[in-house]
Amino acid sequence: MRWYNTFALTARIFLKLLGATLCVLLVALLAADILASKVSEGSHHETLVEQVSNQCETVCALMAQPGWRPESLRHLSNSGLRLTRVQQDGRVSFDTGADTTRMENHASRPEFAAALRGSRGSDKRRSETTRTEYLYVAVPCPPGAVRLALPWNGVIAQIESTRRNMLGSIVLAFFSALLAAAFFAHSVSGKLGGIIDLASKLAEGRYGSRIASPGAGELGQLERRLNDTAEKLEKTSAELHRDHEELLRQEQIRKDFIMNVSHELRTPLASIQGYTETLLGGALYDNTYNLRFLEIIRLNTDRLTSLAGDLLTLTHLEQKAHKFRFATRHVNTVLLDCADSFRLIASRRGIAIHLEAAPDNAHVRADELAVHQALGNLLDNAVKYSNEGGTIYAGARPLPGGQFIEFYVRDNGIGIPHEDQSRLFERFYRVDKARSRELGGTGLGLAIVKHLIKGHGGETGVDSEPGRGSTFKFTLPVTAQPATSAPGVQNEFIES
């Protein structure tokens, strides 16, 4: 149906253009016919005046010869010409078409008036004598003038013949012009139809439409401009669609966030409320349970404090409100400082932390507190999910290309299923929700790591096999720096 509408539109434009052109050509044809008639008549008149004038001079020369006789002018009558001769005073002395004795004085006739003054004269009028319209031409012929009269009917026939010949040529030119106009109308209507069709598609929101092959000239320029407009509209529409999708995603994230926060807050608040009511109900004075209940309340209060702190940190990072203080940091010093913060906690579960050194001259451009928090969150998770008596390896190594240093924390814990690995850095995502809550996790640690490292221009990742442990890693950009290390740092590392 669409192609039919386009075809019908193009056909209507073609017919309108062809009709307008036809009207213009018909007006031009009529004007040409009128002009041709006038030109033909004028041209014949001038030619005939010249020819008849020459014949008058020939007759005058003939009549001046001794012994001429009127019979020698018979050929004039046979050719339709009427000869008249007048004296200087205008009296008719000879006429081949009428009785001279009955003819009036011709001195006032325009052609004779001019001839009697010594110049050629001509006029076209109806003869009162013969009741016929003539072309009169007179020339001086001493002692008077001679005049030849040519019947105008014959001249009109010649003019009509010439006019018909000219009109035939004009008609041929008309049809040639009409064919050219049809070709032009077809070309223009096709372009205009394509332009209107594209405009209609753009109005319908089909911004991927284009005019296939824009031509030259003004219409071609218009086609190219429309294509450019369509391209810009397509890009704008795509951007708006992406923005809309992003808004929907953000709205879903907000809803999920509110739901998750509500869920995370509900459990510790319910626990605090329940045990507080139990204590107020009389258990406060029961030495068997009061201290235990208070310890549970304290643990849930700590959990709420951690959750609030993590939420505040994550909100600042997502809103880009966190201010990083970038500086050159020595990689091995950062590793040692962070590992020392968790050695005591790890030792309580019989877990050892071993460091695997980066080259001693390795430096990164980083915010020290942010890197300490990111690496600390990975170490905290490794300690929580490693088996007692296990070993945790924390280290760093240059990546190929020399532009980034990769920090990693490897444990020999329970591992993570493949289907869960892609979502580990989402907020509140837990593989084992029950165990995570039992261990006091907020579900925000890895999301905070991702945003902290993203703020440094680095990336996060994980490699894990269920039952064989996990390796969490992130990258930081390298900074060229002279090789300097803190005293005693190198001795704390083992060979990887």
C-alpha positions as CSV (number, residue, x, y, z in Angstrom):
1,M,0.0,0.0,0.0
2,R,2.9,2.4,0.7
3,W,4.4,2.0,-2.7
4,Y,0.9,2.6,-4.3
5,N,0.5,5.9,-2.3
6,T,4.0,7.0,-3.4
7,F,3.2,6.1,-7.0
8,A,-0.1,7.9,-6.9
9,L,1.5,11.0,-5.4
10,T,4.2,11.0,-8.0
11,A,1.6,10.6,-10.8
12,R,-0.4,13.6,-9.5
13,I,2.7,15.8,-9.4
14,F,3.6,14.6,-12.9
15,L,0.2,15.5,-14.3
16,K,0.1,18.9,-12.6
17,L,3.5,19.8,-13.9
18,L,2.7,18.5,-17.4
19,G,-0.7,20.3,-17.4
20,A,1.0,23.6,-16.3
21,T,3.6,23.2,-19.0
22,L,1.0,22.3,-21.6
23,C,-0.9,25.5,-20.7
24,V,2.3,27.6,-21.0
25,L,3.1,25.9,-24.4
26,L,-0.5,26.5,-25.7
27,V,-0.3,30.2,-24.8
28,A,3.2,30.4,-26.4
29,L,1.8,28.6,-29.5
30,L,-1.1,31.1,-29.8
31,A,1.2,34.0,-29.4
32,A,3.6,32.5,-32.0
33,D,0.7,32.1,-34.4
34,I,-0.4,35.7,-34.0
35,L,3.1,36.9,-34.2
36,A,3.8,34.7,-37.3
37,S,0.7,36.1,-39.0
38,K,1.8,39.7,-38.4
39,V,5.4,39.0,-39.4
40,S,4.3,37.1,-42.5
41,E,1.9,39.8,-43.6
42,G,4.5,42.5,-42.9
43,S,7.2,40.6,-44.7
44,H,4.9,39.9,-47.7
45,H,3.8,43.5,-47.8
46,E,7.3,44.8,-47.9
47,T,8.4,42.2,-50.5
48,L,5.5,42.8,-52.7
49,V,5.9,46.6,-52.5
50,E,9.5,46.2,-53.6
51,Q,8.6,43.8,-56.4
52,V,5.7,45.8,-57.7
53,S,7.8,49.0,-57.5
54,N,10.4,47.3,-59.8
55,Q,7.7,46.3,-62.2
56,C,6.4,49.9,-62.2
57,E,9.9,51.1,-63.1
58,T,10.1,48.5,-65.9
59,V,6.7,49.6,-67.2
60,C,7.7,53.2,-67.1
61,A,10.8,52.5,-69.1
62,L,8.8,50.5,-71.6
63,M,6.2,53.3,-72.0
64,A,9.1,55.8,-72.5
65,Q,10.2,53.9,-75.6
66,P,9.0,55.2,-79.0
67,G,6.2,53.3,-80.6
68,W,5.1,51.4,-77.5
69,R,1.6,50.1,-77.6
70,P,-0.8,49.0,-74.9
71,E,-0.8,45.5,-76.2
72,S,2.7,45.1,-74.9
73,L,1.4,45.4,-71.4
74,R,-1.1,42.5,-71.8
75,H,1.0,40.3,-69.6
76,L,0.2,42.5,-66.7
77,S,-3.5,41.9,-67.0
78,N,-2.8,38.2,-67.3
79,S,-0.9,38.2,-64.0
80,G,-3.8,40.1,-62.3
81,L,-2.0,43.4,-62.1
82,R,-3.8,46.7,-63.0
83,L,-1.8,49.5,-64.5
84,T,-2.7,53.1,-64.2
85,R,-0.9,56.2,-65.5
86,V,-1.6,59.8,-64.5
87,Q,-0.4,63.1,-65.7
88,Q,1.4,65.6,-63.5
89,D,-1.9,67.2,-62.6
90,G,-3.4,63.9,-61.5
91,R,-5.6,63.2,-64.5
92,V,-5.7,59.5,-65.5
93,S,-4.2,59.0,-69.0
94,F,-4.1,55.2,-69.1
95,D,-5.7,52.4,-67.1
96,T,-5.9,48.7,-67.9
97,G,-9.0,48.0,-65.8
98,A,-11.4,50.9,-66.4
99,D,-12.4,53.7,-68.8
100,T,-10.2,56.7,-68.2
101,T,-12.8,59.2,-69.3
102,R,-15.0,58.2,-66.4
103,M,-12.3,58.1,-63.7
104,E,-11.8,61.0,-61.3
105,N,-8.6,62.8,-60.6
106,H,-6.0,60.6,-58.8
107,A,-3.7,63.3,-57.5
108,S,-5.1,62.9,-54.0
109,R,-4.4,59.2,-53.9
110,P,-1.7,58.5,-51.3
111,E,0.5,56.5,-53.6
112,F,0.2,59.0,-56.5
113,A,0.7,61.9,-54.1
114,A,4.1,60.5,-53.1
115,A,5.0,59.5,-56.7
116,L,4.1,62.9,-58.1
117,R,6.4,64.4,-55.5
118,G,9.3,62.3,-56.8
119,S,9.3,59.3,-54.4
120,R,7.8,55.8,-54.3
121,G,4.4,55.5,-52.7
122,S,2.2,52.6,-51.6
123,D,-1.2,52.0,-50.1
124,K,-3.7,49.2,-49.4
125,R,-7.4,49.9,-49.8
126,R,-10.6,49.0,-51.5
127,S,-11.0,50.3,-55.1
128,E,-14.2,52.3,-55.6
129,T,-14.0,51.6,-59.3
130,T,-13.6,47.8,-59.3
131,R,-14.9,47.2,-55.7
132,T,-11.8,45.1,-55.0
133,E,-9.1,45.5,-52.3
134,Y,-5.7,46.2,-53.9
135,L,-2.1,46.8,-52.9
136,Y,-1.2,50.0,-54.8
137,V,2.4,50.9,-55.6
138,A,3.3,54.1,-57.7
139,V,6.6,55.5,-58.9
140,P,7.5,58.7,-60.7
141,C,7.3,58.4,-64.5
142,P,7.6,61.8,-66.2
143,P,5.6,63.6,-67.1
144,G,3.6,62.1,-64.3
145,A,3.5,58.7,-62.5
146,V,2.6,55.1,-63.1
147,R,0.9,52.7,-60.6
148,L,0.4,49.0,-60.4
149,A,-2.4,47.5,-58.4
150,L,-2.2,44.0,-57.0
151,P,-5.4,42.3,-55.8
152,W,-5.0,41.7,-52.1
153,N,-6.9,38.4,-52.2
154,G,-4.0,36.7,-53.8
155,V,-1.6,38.2,-51.3
156,I,-3.8,36.9,-48.5
157,A,-3.6,33.4,-50.0
158,Q,0.2,33.6,-50.1
159,I,0.3,35.0,-46.5
160,E,-2.0,32.1,-45.3
161,S,0.3,29.6,-47.1
162,T,3.3,31.0,-45.4
163,R,1.5,31.2,-42.0
164,R,0.5,27.5,-42.3
165,N,4.1,26.5,-43.1
166,M,5.3,28.5,-40.1
167,L,2.5,27.1,-37.9
168,G,3.4,23.6,-39.0
169,S,7.0,24.2,-37.8
170,I,5.7,25.7,-34.6
171,V,3.5,22.7,-34.0
172,L,6.4,20.4,-34.5
173,A,8.4,22.5,-32.1
174,F,5.4,22.4,-29.7
175,F,5.3,18.6,-29.6
176,S,9.1,18.4,-29.2
177,A,8.8,20.9,-26.3
178,L,5.9,18.9,-24.9
179,L,8.0,15.7,-25.0
180,A,10.9,17.6,-23.3
181,A,8.4,18.9,-20.7
182,A,7.1,15.4,-20.1
183,F,10.6,14.2,-19.5
184,F,11.3,17.1,-17.2
185,A,8.0,16.7,-15.4
186,H,8.7,12.9,-14.9
187,S,12.1,13.7,-13.5
188,V,10.9,16.5,-11.2
189,S,7.8,14.6,-10.1
190,G,9.9,11.6,-9.2
191,K,12.3,13.7,-7.1
192,L,9.4,15.7,-5.4
193,G,7.5,12.4,-4.8
194,G,10.6,11.0,-3.1
195,I,11.1,14.1,-1.1
196,I,7.5,14.2,0.1
197,D,7.6,10.4,0.8
198,L,10.7,10.9,3.0
199,A,9.1,13.8,4.8
200,S,6.0,11.7,5.5
201,K,8.2,8.8,6.8
202,L,10.1,11.3,9.1
203,A,6.7,12.6,10.3
204,E,5.7,9.0,11.2
205,G,9.0,8.6,13.1
206,R,10.7,6.3,10.6
207,Y,14.1,8.1,11.0
208,G,16.1,5.4,9.3
209,S,14.6,6.3,5.9
210,R,16.8,7.9,3.2
211,I,16.7,9.1,-0.4
212,A,18.8,6.5,-2.1
213,S,20.7,8.6,-4.7
214,P,20.4,12.4,-4.3
215,G,20.8,14.1,-7.7
216,A,22.3,17.4,-8.7
217,G,20.8,20.9,-8.7
218,E,18.5,22.5,-6.2
219,L,16.3,19.5,-5.8
220,G,19.4,17.3,-5.2
221,Q,20.6,19.8,-2.6
222,L,17.2,19.6,-0.9
223,E,17.4,15.7,-1.0
224,R,20.8,15.8,0.7
225,R,19.6,18.3,3.3
226,L,16.6,16.0,4.0
227,N,19.0,13.0,4.3
228,D,21.1,15.0,6.8
229,T,18.0,16.0,8.7
230,A,16.9,12.3,8.8
231,E,20.3,11.3,10.1
232,K,20.3,13.9,12.8
233,L,16.7,12.9,13.8
234,E,17.8,9.3,13.9
235,K,20.7,10.1,16.2
236,T,18.6,12.3,18.4
237,S,15.9,9.6,18.6
238,A,18.5,7.0,19.5
239,E,19.9,9.2,22.1
240,L,16.5,9.9,23.5
241,H,15.7,6.2,23.5
242,R,19.0,5.5,25.3
243,D,18.2,8.2,27.8
244,H,14.7,6.8,28.3
245,E,16.1,3.3,28.8
246,E,18.7,4.7,31.2
247,L,15.9,6.5,33.1
248,L,13.9,3.3,33.3
249,R,17.0,1.4,34.5
250,Q,17.8,4.1,37.1
251,E,14.2,3.9,38.2
252,Q,14.4,0.2,38.6
253,I,17.7,0.5,40.4
254,R,16.1,3.0,42.7
255,K,13.2,0.7,43.4
256,D,15.5,-2.3,44.0
257,F,17.7,-0.1,46.2
258,I,14.8,0.9,48.3
259,M,13.5,-2.6,48.5
260,N,17.0,-4.0,49.4
261,V,17.7,-1.3,52.0
262,S,14.3,-1.9,53.5
263,H,14.9,-5.6,53.6
264,E,18.5,-5.1,55.1
265,L,17.2,-2.7,57.7
266,R,14.2,-4.8,58.7
267,T,16.1,-7.8,60.0
268,P,18.5,-6.0,62.4
269,L,15.8,-3.6,63.5
270,A,13.4,-6.4,64.2
271,S,16.1,-8.2,66.2
272,I,16.9,-5.1,68.2
273,Q,13.2,-4.4,68.8
274,G,12.5,-8.0,69.8
275,Y,15.4,-8.4,72.3
276,T,14.8,-4.9,73.7
277,E,11.2,-5.7,74.4
278,T,12.3,-9.0,75.9
279,L,14.7,-7.2,78.2
280,L,12.1,-4.6,79.2
281,G,9.7,-7.4,79.9
282,G,11.9,-8.8,82.7
283,A,14.8,-10.5,81.1
284,L,17.0,-7.6,82.0
285,Y,17.3,-9.1,85.5
286,D,17.8,-12.6,84.3
287,N,21.6,-13.1,84.4
288,T,21.3,-16.2,82.2
289,Y,20.1,-14.2,79.1
290,N,20.5,-10.5,79.7
291,L,24.1,-10.3,78.6
292,R,23.5,-12.5,75.6
293,F,20.6,-10.4,74.5
294,L,22.6,-7.2,74.9
295,E,25.4,-8.7,72.8
296,I,22.9,-9.6,70.0
297,I,21.6,-6.0,70.2
298,R,25.1,-4.7,69.9
299,L,25.9,-6.9,66.9
300,N,22.8,-5.8,65.1
301,T,23.6,-2.2,66.0
302,D,27.1,-2.6,64.5
303,R,25.5,-4.1,61.4
304,L,23.2,-1.1,61.0
305,T,26.2,1.2,61.5
306,S,28.2,-0.6,58.8
307,L,25.2,-0.6,56.5
308,A,24.6,3.1,56.9
309,G,28.3,3.8,56.4
310,D,28.5,1.7,53.2
311,L,25.3,3.2,51.9
312,L,26.7,6.7,52.4
313,T,30.0,5.8,50.7
314,L,28.3,4.1,47.8
315,T,25.9,7.0,47.3
316,H,28.8,9.5,47.2
317,L,30.6,7.4,44.7
318,E,27.6,6.9,42.4
319,Q,26.8,10.6,42.5
320,K,30.4,11.4,41.8
321,A,30.5,13.5,45.0
322,H,33.5,11.6,46.4
323,K,36.7,13.7,46.1
324,F,39.7,11.6,45.3
325,R,43.2,12.7,46.3
326,F,45.4,11.3,43.6
327,A,49.1,10.9,44.2
328,T,51.9,8.5,43.4
329,R,51.7,5.5,45.7
330,H,54.3,2.7,46.1
331,V,52.6,-0.6,45.3
332,N,54.3,-2.9,47.8
333,T,53.8,-0.3,50.6
334,V,50.0,-0.2,49.9
335,L,49.9,-4.0,49.9
336,L,51.8,-4.3,53.2
337,D,49.8,-1.6,55.0
338,C,46.5,-3.2,54.0
339,A,47.5,-6.7,54.8
340,D,48.7,-5.7,58.3
341,S,45.2,-4.3,59.0
342,F,43.7,-7.8,58.6
343,R,46.4,-10.1,60.0
344,L,45.0,-10.2,63.5
345,I,41.4,-10.8,62.3
346,A,42.7,-13.6,60.0
347,S,44.8,-15.2,62.7
348,R,41.8,-15.7,64.9
349,R,40.5,-18.1,62.3
350,G,43.9,-19.7,61.7
351,I,44.1,-18.0,58.3
352,A,47.5,-16.8,57.0
353,I,48.0,-13.8,54.7
354,H,50.9,-14.0,52.3
355,L,52.0,-11.1,50.1
356,E,53.3,-11.6,46.6
357,A,55.5,-8.7,45.6
358,A,55.3,-6.5,42.6
359,P,58.5,-5.1,41.1
360,D,60.0,-2.8,43.8
361,N,59.9,0.2,41.5
362,A,56.2,-0.2,40.7
363,H,54.1,2.9,41.5
364,V,50.5,3.7,40.8
365,R,48.5,7.0,40.6
366,A,45.8,6.5,43.3
367,D,44.0,7.8,46.3
368,E,45.6,6.0,49.2
369,L,42.5,5.7,51.4
370,A,40.3,4.6,48.5
371,V,42.8,1.9,47.4
372,H,43.1,0.8,51.1
373,Q,39.3,0.5,51.3
374,A,39.0,-1.4,48.0
375,L,41.8,-3.9,48.9
376,G,40.5,-4.1,52.4
377,N,37.0,-5.1,51.3
378,L,38.6,-7.9,49.2
379,L,40.7,-9.1,52.1
380,D,37.7,-8.9,54.4
381,N,35.6,-11.1,52.1
382,A,38.5,-13.5,51.7
383,V,38.8,-13.9,55.4
384,K,35.0,-14.4,55.9
385,Y,34.6,-17.0,53.2
386,S,37.9,-18.9,53.5
387,N,38.0,-22.2,55.4
388,E,39.7,-22.1,58.8
389,G,43.4,-22.8,58.6
390,G,43.5,-21.6,55.0
391,T,45.8,-19.2,53.2
392,I,45.1,-15.9,51.5
393,Y,47.5,-14.5,48.9
394,A,47.5,-10.7,48.3
395,G,49.7,-9.3,45.6
396,A,50.2,-7.1,42.5
397,R,51.8,-7.5,39.1
398,P,52.3,-5.3,36.0
399,L,50.0,-6.1,33.1
400,P,51.2,-6.4,29.5
401,G,51.7,-3.0,28.0
402,G,53.0,-1.5,31.2
403,Q,50.1,0.9,31.7
404,F,48.3,-0.8,34.6
405,I,49.2,-2.7,37.8
406,E,46.8,-5.5,38.7
407,F,46.1,-6.0,42.5
408,Y,44.6,-9.3,43.5
409,V,43.4,-11.3,46.5
410,R,43.3,-15.1,46.1
411,D,41.8,-17.5,48.6
412,N,41.2,-21.2,48.9
413,G,37.5,-20.8,50.0
414,I,34.3,-22.3,48.8
415,G,34.4,-20.6,45.4
416,I,31.6,-19.0,43.4
417,P,29.3,-20.6,40.8
418,H,29.8,-19.3,37.2
419,E,26.3,-18.0,36.9
420,D,26.8,-15.7,39.9
421,Q,30.1,-14.2,39.0
422,S,28.7,-11.6,36.5
423,R,26.6,-10.1,39.3
424,L,29.0,-10.1,42.2
425,F,29.7,-6.4,42.0
426,E,26.0,-5.4,42.1
427,R,24.6,-3.8,45.2
428,F,23.2,-6.2,47.8
429,Y,23.9,-9.2,45.6
430,R,24.9,-12.3,47.6
431,V,25.6,-15.8,46.5
432,D,24.8,-17.3,49.9
433,K,22.4,-14.8,51.5
434,A,22.1,-16.7,54.8
435,R,25.8,-17.1,55.3
436,S,26.5,-13.5,54.3
437,R,24.1,-12.2,56.9
438,E,25.5,-14.6,59.5
439,L,29.0,-13.2,58.8
440,G,27.8,-9.7,59.0
441,G,28.1,-8.6,55.4
442,T,26.1,-5.7,54.1
443,G,26.2,-6.8,50.4
444,L,27.7,-3.5,49.4
445,G,31.4,-4.2,49.7
446,L,32.1,-5.3,46.1
447,A,29.9,-2.6,44.7
448,I,32.0,0.0,46.6
449,V,35.2,-1.6,45.2
450,K,33.9,-1.3,41.7
451,H,33.0,2.4,42.0
452,L,36.3,3.2,43.8
453,I,38.3,1.6,41.1
454,K,36.2,3.1,38.4
455,G,37.0,6.5,39.8
456,H,40.7,5.7,39.2
457,G,40.1,4.7,35.6
458,G,40.6,1.0,36.4
459,E,38.5,-2.2,36.2
460,T,37.4,-5.0,38.5
461,G,37.0,-8.7,37.9
462,V,36.8,-12.2,39.5
463,D,38.1,-15.7,38.6
464,S,36.6,-18.5,40.6
465,E,35.9,-22.3,40.6
466,P,33.4,-23.8,43.1
467,G,35.3,-25.6,45.8
468,R,38.7,-24.3,44.6
469,G,38.6,-20.7,45.8
470,S,38.4,-17.3,44.2
471,T,40.6,-14.5,42.9
472,F,39.3,-11.0,43.1
473,K,41.3,-8.3,41.2
474,F,41.4,-4.7,40.1
475,T,43.7,-2.5,38.1
476,L,45.2,0.9,38.7
477,P,47.2,3.1,36.2
478,V,50.9,3.1,36.5
479,T,53.0,6.1,37.4
480,A,56.7,6.2,36.4
481,Q,58.7,6.8,39.6
482,P,62.3,6.3,40.8
483,A,62.7,3.0,42.6
484,T,62.3,3.7,46.3
485,S,60.7,1.5,48.9
486,A,59.9,1.9,52.5
487,P,62.4,0.4,55.0
488,G,61.6,-3.2,55.8
489,V,58.9,-3.6,53.2
490,Q,60.5,-6.1,50.9
491,N,61.2,-8.5,53.7
492,E,57.5,-9.0,54.3
493,F,56.9,-10.5,50.8
494,I,57.4,-14.1,49.6
495,E,58.3,-15.2,46.1
496,S,55.1,-15.9,44.0
